[in-house]
Amino acid sequence: IALVGYTNAGKSTLFNALTGASVGVENMLFATLDPTVRRVQGLHCGDVLLADTVGFVSDLPHELIAAFRATLQEAREADLLLHVVDVSDPYRVERQAHVDSVLASIGADESPHLVVLNKADRLDELTRARVLKAQPDALLLSAHDPADVDTLRAHILAHFERDLEEAELLIPYS
């Protein structure tokens, strides 16, 4: 799984919540430059690895674009993308579209993905209802709420369980 999203959407906070890691969480550009990979805790479908990628930004200088895209290798190779969006950001729609555009440009737009609208704890009930109506397939949560993180784990598990088959095998000793 690769966490992708605009910078400061809460990817590293969500990464820590899902993996039990303690990667640095900073309110600044490029706080995560090198992707970090850890095992997701609490899943019953085997080992699932989660990569925390660099945050997306608009209007990167041309010299940085190639380096930025190179860090997104995990997004191209992931079996599931978690597109983390700061739902409290007034520019979230534009930033979500920008991330989608970059993912398309690197060939990661065909990968299965789940939009995770993070920082739901910053919204009032009316805004929450409006957001869910506008994006009914998205998961609205707060990375700081253990119940919300458990709901995300259940979605991840459901994604991977779709391809699992239970089989009983009898293998003779000989």
CNS distance restraints for C-alpha pairs under 8 A (distance, minus, plus):
assign (resid   1 and name CA) (resid  48 and name CA) 7.31 0.50 0.50
assign (resid   1 and name CA) (resid  49 and name CA) 6.05 0.50 0.50
assign (resid   1 and name CA) (resid  50 and name CA) 4.71 0.50 0.50
assign (resid   1 and name CA) (resid  51 and name CA) 6.20 0.50 0.50
assign (resid   1 and name CA) (resid  75 and name CA) 7.91 0.50 0.50
assign (resid   1 and name CA) (resid  78 and name CA) 5.20 0.50 0.50
assign (resid   1 and name CA) (resid  79 and name CA) 5.92 0.50 0.50
assign (resid   1 and name CA) (resid  80 and name CA) 4.80 0.50 0.50
assign (resid   1 and name CA) (resid  81 and name CA) 5.64 0.50 0.50
assign (resid   1 and name CA) (resid  82 and name CA) 7.07 0.50 0.50
assign (resid   2 and name CA) (resid  50 and name CA) 5.67 0.50 0.50
assign (resid   2 and name CA) (resid  51 and name CA) 4.68 0.50 0.50
assign (resid   2 and name CA) (resid  52 and name CA) 6.23 0.50 0.50
assign (resid   2 and name CA) (resid  53 and name CA) 6.94 0.50 0.50
assign (resid   2 and name CA) (resid  74 and name CA) 6.09 0.50 0.50
assign (resid   2 and name CA) (resid  75 and name CA) 5.47 0.50 0.50
assign (resid   2 and name CA) (resid  78 and name CA) 5.87 0.50 0.50
assign (resid   2 and name CA) (resid  80 and name CA) 6.58 0.50 0.50
assign (resid   2 and name CA) (resid  81 and name CA) 5.00 0.50 0.50
assign (resid   2 and name CA) (resid  82 and name CA) 6.13 0.50 0.50
assign (resid   3 and name CA) (resid  11 and name CA) 6.27 0.50 0.50
assign (resid   3 and name CA) (resid  15 and name CA) 7.76 0.50 0.50
assign (resid   3 and name CA) (resid  50 and name CA) 7.25 0.50 0.50
assign (resid   3 and name CA) (resid  51 and name CA) 6.05 0.50 0.50
assign (resid   3 and name CA) (resid  52 and name CA) 5.16 0.50 0.50
assign (resid   3 and name CA) (resid  53 and name CA) 6.03 0.50 0.50
assign (resid   3 and name CA) (resid  75 and name CA) 7.76 0.50 0.50
assign (resid   3 and name CA) (resid  81 and name CA) 6.05 0.50 0.50
assign (resid   3 and name CA) (resid  82 and name CA) 4.86 0.50 0.50
assign (resid   3 and name CA) (resid  83 and name CA) 6.09 0.50 0.50
assign (resid   3 and name CA) (resid  84 and name CA) 6.76 0.50 0.50
assign (resid   4 and name CA) (resid  11 and name CA) 7.20 0.50 0.50
assign (resid   4 and name CA) (resid  52 and name CA) 7.30 0.50 0.50
assign (resid   4 and name CA) (resid  53 and name CA) 6.04 0.50 0.50
assign (resid   4 and name CA) (resid  54 and name CA) 7.53 0.50 0.50
assign (resid   4 and name CA) (resid  55 and name CA) 6.98 0.50 0.50
assign (resid   4 and name CA) (resid  56 and name CA) 7.83 0.50 0.50
assign (resid   4 and name CA) (resid  75 and name CA) 7.34 0.50 0.50
assign (resid   4 and name CA) (resid  81 and name CA) 6.85 0.50 0.50
assign (resid   4 and name CA) (resid  82 and name CA) 6.10 0.50 0.50
assign (resid   4 and name CA) (resid  83 and name CA) 4.89 0.50 0.50
assign (resid   4 and name CA) (resid  84 and name CA) 6.05 0.50 0.50
assign (resid   4 and name CA) (resid  99 and name CA) 7.88 0.50 0.50
assign (resid   5 and name CA) (resid   9 and name CA) 6.46 0.50 0.50
assign (resid   5 and name CA) (resid  11 and name CA) 7.15 0.50 0.50
assign (resid   5 and name CA) (resid  55 and name CA) 5.84 0.50 0.50
assign (resid   5 and name CA) (resid  56 and name CA) 5.96 0.50 0.50
assign (resid   5 and name CA) (resid  83 and name CA) 5.32 0.50 0.50
assign (resid   5 and name CA) (resid  84 and name CA) 4.93 0.50 0.50
assign (resid   5 and name CA) (resid  85 and name CA) 6.07 0.50 0.50
assign (resid   5 and name CA) (resid  96 and name CA) 7.35 0.50 0.50
assign (resid   5 and name CA) (resid  99 and name CA) 6.17 0.50 0.50
assign (resid   6 and name CA) (resid  55 and name CA) 5.02 0.50 0.50
assign (resid   6 and name CA) (resid  56 and name CA) 4.25 0.50 0.50
assign (resid   6 and name CA) (resid  57 and name CA) 6.07 0.50 0.50
assign (resid   6 and name CA) (resid  84 and name CA) 7.53 0.50 0.50
assign (resid   6 and name CA) (resid  85 and name CA) 6.86 0.50 0.50
assign (resid   6 and name CA) (resid  95 and name CA) 6.32 0.50 0.50
assign (resid   6 and name CA) (resid  96 and name CA) 7.19 0.50 0.50
assign (resid   6 and name CA) (resid  99 and name CA) 6.54 0.50 0.50
assign (resid   7 and name CA) (resid  28 and name CA) 7.83 0.50 0.50
assign (resid   7 and name CA) (resid  29 and name CA) 6.44 0.50 0.50
assign (resid   7 and name CA) (resid  30 and name CA) 7.50 0.50 0.50
assign (resid   7 and name CA) (resid  54 and name CA) 7.57 0.50 0.50
assign (resid   7 and name CA) (resid  55 and name CA) 3.95 0.50 0.50
assign (resid   7 and name CA) (resid  56 and name CA) 5.23 0.50 0.50
assign (resid   7 and name CA) (resid  57 and name CA) 6.25 0.50 0.50
assign (resid   8 and name CA) (resid  26 and name CA) 7.93 0.50 0.50
assign (resid   8 and name CA) (resid  27 and name CA) 6.09 0.50 0.50
assign (resid   8 and name CA) (resid  28 and name CA) 7.07 0.50 0.50
assign (resid   8 and name CA) (resid  29 and name CA) 7.66 0.50 0.50
assign (resid   8 and name CA) (resid  55 and name CA) 7.08 0.50 0.50
assign (resid   8 and name CA) (resid  86 and name CA) 7.43 0.50 0.50
assign (resid   9 and name CA) (resid  84 and name CA) 6.11 0.50 0.50
assign (resid   9 and name CA) (resid  85 and name CA) 5.27 0.50 0.50
assign (resid   9 and name CA) (resid  86 and name CA) 4.39 0.50 0.50
assign (resid   9 and name CA) (resid 118 and name CA) 6.97 0.50 0.50
assign (resid  10 and name CA) (resid  14 and name CA) 6.14 0.50 0.50
assign (resid  10 and name CA) (resid  84 and name CA) 7.08 0.50 0.50
assign (resid  10 and name CA) (resid  85 and name CA) 7.75 0.50 0.50
assign (resid  10 and name CA) (resid  86 and name CA) 6.92 0.50 0.50
assign (resid  10 and name CA) (resid 118 and name CA) 6.81 0.50 0.50
assign (resid  10 and name CA) (resid 119 and name CA) 7.61 0.50 0.50
assign (resid  10 and name CA) (resid 143 and name CA) 7.46 0.50 0.50
assign (resid  11 and name CA) (resid  15 and name CA) 5.98 0.50 0.50
assign (resid  11 and name CA) (resid  52 and name CA) 6.70 0.50 0.50
assign (resid  11 and name CA) (resid  84 and name CA) 6.23 0.50 0.50
assign (resid  12 and name CA) (resid  16 and name CA) 6.13 0.50 0.50
assign (resid  12 and name CA) (resid  23 and name CA) 6.79 0.50 0.50
assign (resid  12 and name CA) (resid  24 and name CA) 7.29 0.50 0.50
assign (resid  12 and name CA) (resid  25 and name CA) 5.95 0.50 0.50
assign (resid  12 and name CA) (resid  32 and name CA) 7.94 0.50 0.50
assign (resid  12 and name CA) (resid  52 and name CA) 6.42 0.50 0.50
assign (resid  13 and name CA) (resid  17 and name CA) 6.27 0.50 0.50
assign (resid  13 and name CA) (resid  25 and name CA) 6.43 0.50 0.50
assign (resid  13 and name CA) (resid 143 and name CA) 6.32 0.50 0.50
assign (resid  13 and name CA) (resid 144 and name CA) 7.79 0.50 0.50
assign (resid  14 and name CA) (resid  18 and name CA) 6.14 0.50 0.50
assign (resid  14 and name CA) (resid 143 and name CA) 5.06 0.50 0.50
assign (resid  14 and name CA) (resid 144 and name CA) 7.94 0.50 0.50
assign (resid  14 and name CA) (resid 149 and name CA) 7.87 0.50 0.50
assign (resid  15 and name CA) (resid  19 and name CA) 6.04 0.50 0.50
assign (resid  15 and name CA) (resid  20 and name CA) 7.96 0.50 0.50
assign (resid  15 and name CA) (resid  21 and name CA) 7.36 0.50 0.50
assign (resid  15 and name CA) (resid  50 and name CA) 7.44 0.50 0.50
assign (resid  15 and name CA) (resid  51 and name CA) 7.92 0.50 0.50
assign (resid  15 and name CA) (resid  52 and name CA) 6.47 0.50 0.50
assign (resid  16 and name CA) (resid  20 and name CA) 5.20 0.50 0.50
assign (resid  16 and name CA) (resid  21 and name CA) 4.70 0.50 0.50
assign (resid  16 and name CA) (resid  22 and name CA) 5.62 0.50 0.50
assign (resid  16 and name CA) (resid  23 and name CA) 6.58 0.50 0.50
assign (resid  17 and name CA) (resid  21 and name CA) 7.43 0.50 0.50
assign (resid  17 and name CA) (resid 143 and name CA) 6.60 0.50 0.50
assign (resid  17 and name CA) (resid 144 and name CA) 7.56 0.50 0.50
assign (resid  17 and name CA) (resid 146 and name CA) 7.82 0.50 0.50
assign (resid  17 and name CA) (resid 149 and name CA) 6.91 0.50 0.50
assign (resid  18 and name CA) (resid  40 and name CA) 5.59 0.50 0.50
assign (resid  18 and name CA) (resid  41 and name CA) 6.21 0.50 0.50
assign (resid  18 and name CA) (resid 149 and name CA) 6.86 0.50 0.50
assign (resid  18 and name CA) (resid 153 and name CA) 7.55 0.50 0.50
assign (resid  19 and name CA) (resid  38 and name CA) 6.26 0.50 0.50
assign (resid  19 and name CA) (resid  39 and name CA) 5.92 0.50 0.50
assign (resid  19 and name CA) (resid  40 and name CA) 4.64 0.50 0.50
assign (resid  19 and name CA) (resid  41 and name CA) 5.31 0.50 0.50
assign (resid  19 and name CA) (resid  50 and name CA) 7.84 0.50 0.50
assign (resid  20 and name CA) (resid  41 and name CA) 7.18 0.50 0.50
assign (resid  21 and name CA) (resid  38 and name CA) 7.51 0.50 0.50
assign (resid  24 and name CA) (resid  31 and name CA) 7.67 0.50 0.50
assign (resid  24 and name CA) (resid  32 and name CA) 8.00 0.50 0.50
assign (resid  25 and name CA) (resid  31 and name CA) 7.29 0.50 0.50
assign (resid  26 and name CA) (resid  31 and name CA) 5.91 0.50 0.50
assign (resid  27 and name CA) (resid  31 and name CA) 7.63 0.50 0.50
assign (resid  29 and name CA) (resid  55 and name CA) 7.45 0.50 0.50
assign (resid  30 and name CA) (resid  54 and name CA) 6.43 0.50 0.50
assign (resid  30 and name CA) (resid  55 and name CA) 6.44 0.50 0.50
assign (resid  31 and name CA) (resid  54 and name CA) 7.75 0.50 0.50
assign (resid  32 and name CA) (resid  52 and name CA) 7.73 0.50 0.50
assign (resid  32 and name CA) (resid  53 and name CA) 6.80 0.50 0.50
assign (resid  32 and name CA) (resid  54 and name CA) 5.12 0.50 0.50
assign (resid  32 and name CA) (resid  55 and name CA) 7.02 0.50 0.50
assign (resid  33 and name CA) (resid  53 and name CA) 7.36 0.50 0.50
assign (resid  33 and name CA) (resid  54 and name CA) 5.23 0.50 0.50
assign (resid  33 and name CA) (resid  71 and name CA) 7.57 0.50 0.50
assign (resid  34 and name CA) (resid  53 and name CA) 7.11 0.50 0.50
assign (resid  34 and name CA) (resid  54 and name CA) 6.94 0.50 0.50
assign (resid  34 and name CA) (resid  71 and name CA) 6.86 0.50 0.50
assign (resid  35 and name CA) (resid  51 and name CA) 6.13 0.50 0.50
assign (resid  35 and name CA) (resid  52 and name CA) 5.33 0.50 0.50
assign (resid  35 and name CA) (resid  53 and name CA) 4.75 0.50 0.50
assign (resid  35 and name CA) (resid  54 and name CA) 6.63 0.50 0.50
assign (resid  35 and name CA) (resid  71 and name CA) 6.81 0.50 0.50
assign (resid  36 and name CA) (resid  51 and name CA) 5.45 0.50 0.50
assign (resid  36 and name CA) (resid  52 and name CA) 5.28 0.50 0.50
assign (resid  36 and name CA) (resid  53 and name CA) 7.11 0.50 0.50
assign (resid  37 and name CA) (resid  49 and name CA) 6.47 0.50 0.50
assign (resid  37 and name CA) (resid  50 and name CA) 5.43 0.50 0.50
assign (resid  37 and name CA) (resid  51 and name CA) 4.35 0.50 0.50
assign (resid  37 and name CA) (resid  52 and name CA) 6.51 0.50 0.50
assign (resid  38 and name CA) (resid  49 and name CA) 5.57 0.50 0.50
assign (resid  38 and name CA) (resid  50 and name CA) 5.49 0.50 0.50
assign (resid  38 and name CA) (resid  51 and name CA) 6.77 0.50 0.50
assign (resid  39 and name CA) (resid  47 and name CA) 6.52 0.50 0.50
assign (resid  39 and name CA) (resid  48 and name CA) 5.66 0.50 0.50
assign (resid  39 and name CA) (resid  49 and name CA) 4.44 0.50 0.50
assign (resid  39 and name CA) (resid  50 and name CA) 6.03 0.50 0.50
assign (resid  40 and name CA) (resid  47 and name CA) 7.31 0.50 0.50
assign (resid  40 and name CA) (resid  48 and name CA) 5.67 0.50 0.50
assign (resid  40 and name CA) (resid  49 and name CA) 5.92 0.50 0.50
assign (resid  40 and name CA) (resid  50 and name CA) 6.26 0.50 0.50
assign (resid  42 and name CA) (resid 153 and name CA) 7.50 0.50 0.50
assign (resid  43 and name CA) (resid  47 and name CA) 7.72 0.50 0.50
assign (resid  43 and name CA) (resid  48 and name CA) 7.84 0.50 0.50
assign (resid  43 and name CA) (resid 153 and name CA) 7.03 0.50 0.50
assign (resid  43 and name CA) (resid 157 and name CA) 6.32 0.50 0.50
assign (resid  44 and name CA) (resid 157 and name CA) 7.39 0.50 0.50
assign (resid  45 and name CA) (resid 157 and name CA) 6.74 0.50 0.50
assign (resid  45 and name CA) (resid 160 and name CA) 7.09 0.50 0.50
assign (resid  45 and name CA) (resid 161 and name CA) 6.68 0.50 0.50
assign (resid  51 and name CA) (resid  74 and name CA) 6.82 0.50 0.50
assign (resid  53 and name CA) (resid  71 and name CA) 6.94 0.50 0.50
assign (resid  53 and name CA) (resid  72 and name CA) 6.51 0.50 0.50
assign (resid  53 and name CA) (resid  74 and name CA) 7.56 0.50 0.50
assign (resid  53 and name CA) (resid  75 and name CA) 7.98 0.50 0.50
assign (resid  54 and name CA) (resid  68 and name CA) 7.58 0.50 0.50
assign (resid  54 and name CA) (resid  71 and name CA) 6.82 0.50 0.50
assign (resid  54 and name CA) (resid  72 and name CA) 7.43 0.50 0.50
assign (resid  56 and name CA) (resid  99 and name CA) 6.57 0.50 0.50
assign (resid  58 and name CA) (resid  98 and name CA) 7.35 0.50 0.50
assign (resid  60 and name CA) (resid  64 and name CA) 6.41 0.50 0.50
assign (resid  60 and name CA) (resid  65 and name CA) 6.30 0.50 0.50
assign (resid  61 and name CA) (resid  65 and name CA) 6.68 0.50 0.50
assign (resid  62 and name CA) (resid  66 and name CA) 7.69 0.50 0.50
assign (resid  63 and name CA) (resid  67 and name CA) 7.77 0.50 0.50
assign (resid  64 and name CA) (resid  68 and name CA) 5.94 0.50 0.50
assign (resid  65 and name CA) (resid  69 and name CA) 6.16 0.50 0.50
assign (resid  66 and name CA) (resid  70 and name CA) 6.21 0.50 0.50
assign (resid  67 and name CA) (resid  71 and name CA) 6.68 0.50 0.50
assign (resid  68 and name CA) (resid  72 and name CA) 7.08 0.50 0.50
assign (resid  69 and name CA) (resid  73 and name CA) 7.45 0.50 0.50
assign (resid  69 and name CA) (resid 106 and name CA) 7.48 0.50 0.50
assign (resid  72 and name CA) (resid  76 and name CA) 6.87 0.50 0.50
assign (resid  73 and name CA) (resid  77 and name CA) 6.43 0.50 0.50
assign (resid  74 and name CA) (resid  78 and name CA) 5.79 0.50 0.50
assign (resid  75 and name CA) (resid  81 and name CA) 6.72 0.50 0.50
assign (resid  75 and name CA) (resid 103 and name CA) 7.90 0.50 0.50
assign (resid  75 and name CA) (resid 108 and name CA) 6.18 0.50 0.50
assign (resid  76 and name CA) (resid 106 and name CA) 7.16 0.50 0.50
assign (resid  76 and name CA) (resid 107 and name CA) 6.48 0.50 0.50
assign (resid  76 and name CA) (resid 108 and name CA) 4.73 0.50 0.50
assign (resid  76 and name CA) (resid 111 and name CA) 7.62 0.50 0.50
assign (resid  77 and name CA) (resid 108 and name CA) 7.92 0.50 0.50
assign (resid  78 and name CA) (resid 111 and name CA) 7.25 0.50 0.50
assign (resid  79 and name CA) (resid 111 and name CA) 6.63 0.50 0.50
assign (resid  79 and name CA) (resid 112 and name CA) 6.71 0.50 0.50
assign (resid  80 and name CA) (resid 111 and name CA) 6.39 0.50 0.50
assign (resid  80 and name CA) (resid 112 and name CA) 5.10 0.50 0.50
assign (resid  80 and name CA) (resid 113 and name CA) 5.35 0.50 0.50
assign (resid  80 and name CA) (resid 114 and name CA) 7.62 0.50 0.50
assign (resid  81 and name CA) (resid 111 and name CA) 6.86 0.50 0.50
assign (resid  81 and name CA) (resid 112 and name CA) 6.26 0.50 0.50
assign (resid  81 and name CA) (resid 113 and name CA) 4.39 0.50 0.50
assign (resid  81 and name CA) (resid 114 and name CA) 6.31 0.50 0.50
assign (resid  82 and name CA) (resid 113 and name CA) 5.74 0.50 0.50
assign (resid  82 and name CA) (resid 114 and name CA) 5.08 0.50 0.50
assign (resid  82 and name CA) (resid 115 and name CA) 5.98 0.50 0.50
assign (resid  82 and name CA) (resid 116 and name CA) 6.43 0.50 0.50
assign (resid  83 and name CA) (resid 113 and name CA) 6.89 0.50 0.50
assign (resid  83 and name CA) (resid 114 and name CA) 6.09 0.50 0.50
assign (resid  83 and name CA) (resid 115 and name CA) 4.73 0.50 0.50
assign (resid  83 and name CA) (resid 116 and name CA) 5.79 0.50 0.50
assign (resid  84 and name CA) (resid 115 and name CA) 6.14 0.50 0.50
assign (resid  84 and name CA) (resid 116 and name CA) 4.75 0.50 0.50
assign (resid  84 and name CA) (resid 117 and name CA) 6.04 0.50 0.50
assign (resid  84 and name CA) (resid 118 and name CA) 6.40 0.50 0.50
assign (resid  85 and name CA) (resid  92 and name CA) 6.77 0.50 0.50
assign (resid  85 and name CA) (resid  96 and name CA) 6.63 0.50 0.50
assign (resid  85 and name CA) (resid 115 and name CA) 7.27 0.50 0.50
assign (resid  85 and name CA) (resid 116 and name CA) 6.07 0.50 0.50
assign (resid  85 and name CA) (resid 117 and name CA) 4.89 0.50 0.50
assign (resid  85 and name CA) (resid 118 and name CA) 5.74 0.50 0.50
assign (resid  86 and name CA) (resid  92 and name CA) 6.46 0.50 0.50
assign (resid  86 and name CA) (resid 117 and name CA) 6.07 0.50 0.50
assign (resid  86 and name CA) (resid 118 and name CA) 5.15 0.50 0.50
assign (resid  86 and name CA) (resid 119 and name CA) 5.92 0.50 0.50
assign (resid  87 and name CA) (resid  92 and name CA) 6.31 0.50 0.50
assign (resid  87 and name CA) (resid 117 and name CA) 5.24 0.50 0.50
assign (resid  87 and name CA) (resid 118 and name CA) 5.71 0.50 0.50
assign (resid  87 and name CA) (resid 119 and name CA) 6.04 0.50 0.50
assign (resid  87 and name CA) (resid 120 and name CA) 6.48 0.50 0.50
assign (resid  88 and name CA) (resid  92 and name CA) 7.49 0.50 0.50
assign (resid  88 and name CA) (resid 119 and name CA) 6.43 0.50 0.50
assign (resid  88 and name CA) (resid 120 and name CA) 7.15 0.50 0.50
assign (resid  88 and name CA) (resid 122 and name CA) 6.27 0.50 0.50
assign (resid  88 and name CA) (resid 123 and name CA) 6.63 0.50 0.50
assign (resid  91 and name CA) (resid  95 and name CA) 6.15 0.50 0.50
assign (resid  92 and name CA) (resid  96 and name CA) 5.80 0.50 0.50
assign (resid  93 and name CA) (resid  97 and name CA) 6.20 0.50 0.50
assign (resid  94 and name CA) (resid  98 and name CA) 6.16 0.50 0.50
assign (resid  95 and name CA) (resid  99 and name CA) 6.28 0.50 0.50
assign (resid  96 and name CA) (resid 100 and name CA) 6.27 0.50 0.50
assign (resid  97 and name CA) (resid 101 and name CA) 6.12 0.50 0.50
assign (resid  98 and name CA) (resid 102 and name CA) 6.32 0.50 0.50
assign (resid  99 and name CA) (resid 103 and name CA) 6.11 0.50 0.50
assign (resid 100 and name CA) (resid 104 and name CA) 6.17 0.50 0.50
assign (resid 100 and name CA) (resid 109 and name CA) 7.08 0.50 0.50
assign (resid 101 and name CA) (resid 105 and name CA) 6.27 0.50 0.50
assign (resid 102 and name CA) (resid 106 and name CA) 6.43 0.50 0.50
assign (resid 103 and name CA) (resid 107 and name CA) 6.24 0.50 0.50
assign (resid 103 and name CA) (resid 108 and name CA) 4.94 0.50 0.50
assign (resid 103 and name CA) (resid 109 and name CA) 5.28 0.50 0.50
assign (resid 104 and name CA) (resid 108 and name CA) 5.68 0.50 0.50
assign (resid 104 and name CA) (resid 109 and name CA) 4.60 0.50 0.50
assign (resid 104 and name CA) (resid 110 and name CA) 7.86 0.50 0.50
assign (resid 114 and name CA) (resid 137 and name CA) 7.91 0.50 0.50
assign (resid 114 and name CA) (resid 138 and name CA) 6.55 0.50 0.50
assign (resid 114 and name CA) (resid 139 and name CA) 7.53 0.50 0.50
assign (resid 115 and name CA) (resid 137 and name CA) 7.54 0.50 0.50
assign (resid 115 and name CA) (resid 138 and name CA) 4.84 0.50 0.50
assign (resid 115 and name CA) (resid 139 and name CA) 6.29 0.50 0.50
assign (resid 116 and name CA) (resid 138 and name CA) 5.83 0.50 0.50
assign (resid 116 and name CA) (resid 139 and name CA) 4.89 0.50 0.50
assign (resid 116 and name CA) (resid 140 and name CA) 6.11 0.50 0.50
assign (resid 116 and name CA) (resid 141 and name CA) 7.17 0.50 0.50
assign (resid 117 and name CA) (resid 138 and name CA) 6.64 0.50 0.50
assign (resid 117 and name CA) (resid 139 and name CA) 5.84 0.50 0.50
assign (resid 117 and name CA) (resid 140 and name CA) 4.64 0.50 0.50
assign (resid 117 and name CA) (resid 141 and name CA) 6.10 0.50 0.50
assign (resid 118 and name CA) (resid 140 and name CA) 6.22 0.50 0.50
assign (resid 118 and name CA) (resid 141 and name CA) 5.15 0.50 0.50
assign (resid 118 and name CA) (resid 142 and name CA) 5.15 0.50 0.50
assign (resid 118 and name CA) (resid 143 and name CA) 6.53 0.50 0.50
assign (resid 119 and name CA) (resid 123 and name CA) 7.81 0.50 0.50
assign (resid 119 and name CA) (resid 141 and name CA) 6.41 0.50 0.50
assign (resid 119 and name CA) (resid 142 and name CA) 4.65 0.50 0.50
assign (resid 119 and name CA) (resid 143 and name CA) 6.87 0.50 0.50
assign (resid 120 and name CA) (resid 128 and name CA) 7.36 0.50 0.50
assign (resid 120 and name CA) (resid 140 and name CA) 6.21 0.50 0.50
assign (resid 120 and name CA) (resid 141 and name CA) 5.17 0.50 0.50
assign (resid 120 and name CA) (resid 142 and name CA) 5.12 0.50 0.50
assign (resid 121 and name CA) (resid 141 and name CA) 7.56 0.50 0.50
assign (resid 121 and name CA) (resid 142 and name CA) 5.85 0.50 0.50
assign (resid 123 and name CA) (resid 127 and name CA) 6.02 0.50 0.50
assign (resid 123 and name CA) (resid 128 and name CA) 6.07 0.50 0.50
assign (resid 124 and name CA) (resid 128 and name CA) 6.23 0.50 0.50
assign (resid 125 and name CA) (resid 129 and name CA) 6.23 0.50 0.50
assign (resid 126 and name CA) (resid 130 and name CA) 6.32 0.50 0.50
assign (resid 127 and name CA) (resid 131 and name CA) 6.10 0.50 0.50
assign (resid 128 and name CA) (resid 132 and name CA) 6.21 0.50 0.50
assign (resid 129 and name CA) (resid 133 and name CA) 6.17 0.50 0.50
assign (resid 130 and name CA) (resid 134 and name CA) 6.21 0.50 0.50
assign (resid 131 and name CA) (resid 135 and name CA) 6.12 0.50 0.50
assign (resid 132 and name CA) (resid 136 and name CA) 5.07 0.50 0.50
assign (resid 132 and name CA) (resid 138 and name CA) 7.33 0.50 0.50
assign (resid 132 and name CA) (resid 140 and name CA) 7.38 0.50 0.50
assign (resid 139 and name CA) (resid 152 and name CA) 7.64 0.50 0.50
assign (resid 141 and name CA) (resid 145 and name CA) 7.63 0.50 0.50
assign (resid 141 and name CA) (resid 148 and name CA) 5.40 0.50 0.50
assign (resid 141 and name CA) (resid 149 and name CA) 7.52 0.50 0.50
assign (resid 142 and name CA) (resid 148 and name CA) 6.21 0.50 0.50
assign (resid 142 and name CA) (resid 149 and name CA) 7.52 0.50 0.50
assign (resid 143 and name CA) (resid 148 and name CA) 6.93 0.50 0.50
assign (resid 143 and name CA) (resid 149 and name CA) 6.15 0.50 0.50
assign (resid 144 and name CA) (resid 149 and name CA) 7.88 0.50 0.50
assign (resid 145 and name CA) (resid 149 and name CA) 6.39 0.50 0.50
assign (resid 146 and name CA) (resid 150 and name CA) 6.13 0.50 0.50
assign (resid 147 and name CA) (resid 151 and name CA) 6.31 0.50 0.50
assign (resid 148 and name CA) (resid 152 and name CA) 6.38 0.50 0.50
assign (resid 149 and name CA) (resid 153 and name CA) 6.23 0.50 0.50
assign (resid 150 and name CA) (resid 154 and name CA) 6.25 0.50 0.50
assign (resid 151 and name CA) (resid 155 and name CA) 6.44 0.50 0.50
assign (resid 152 and name CA) (resid 156 and name CA) 6.26 0.50 0.50
assign (resid 153 and name CA) (resid 157 and name CA) 6.06 0.50 0.50
assign (resid 154 and name CA) (resid 158 and name CA) 6.08 0.50 0.50
assign (resid 155 and name CA) (resid 159 and name CA) 6.23 0.50 0.50
assign (resid 156 and name CA) (resid 160 and name CA) 6.47 0.50 0.50
assign (resid 157 and name CA) (resid 161 and name CA) 5.92 0.50 0.50
assign (resid 158 and name CA) (resid 162 and name CA) 6.30 0.50 0.50
assign (resid 159 and name CA) (resid 163 and name CA) 7.97 0.50 0.50
assign (resid 160 and name CA) (resid 164 and name CA) 7.08 0.50 0.50
